[in-house]
Amino acid sequence: MLRLIFVCVIFMVGIAGCGKANEKAEEQTDVEKQTDASEEASVQKGIVAGKMEPSLTKQDSSGQSVYVYTVKNQTEQEKTFVFSSGQTIDFELQNQKGEVVYKDSKKKMYTQAIQEITIKQGEEFSQKVVLPKVESGTYTLTVWLTAKGDENYKAATEVHVD
């Protein structure tokens, strides 16, 4: 009989201990969540919250429509882009109806070689875009990076052709 009481007491202590251990685990989890949230909030302050900023600017050129596509690294970390060919950007012109009248990569071939471009913090990647001759009118020029597995960082502007 004494053994039965002894086994019951040990069993009850074990159950009570498990309950306390579970409460402590839940408390730790809550503390970890608060720590993670505060770390996440601190990461989003200042320049860290910056982003890669694409832009398009018109460049003066004799007789040609030339734009400069730029992606500026406004983050606190280097950004590396991996390209599967010699093509780093692509662009298209759309008329006012939204129809694509020209796409640069159509009917073109590029070298098949993997290349990487790294943009350091505060630096930028730029490439000229020379527009083809098209009928007079208003178009939308859209330019983007062709890096694999990444955002394409599109930039668009309105183009008037006389």
Secondary structure, DSSP 8 states (H G I E B T S, - for coil): -HHHHHHHHHHHHHHHHHHHHHHHHHHHHHHHHHHHHHHHHHHTSGGGG--EEEEEEEE--SSS-EEEEEEEE-SSS-EEEEESSS--EEEEEE-TTS-EEEETTTT-------EEEEE-TT-EEEEEEE-----SEEEEEEEEE--TTS----EEEEEEE-
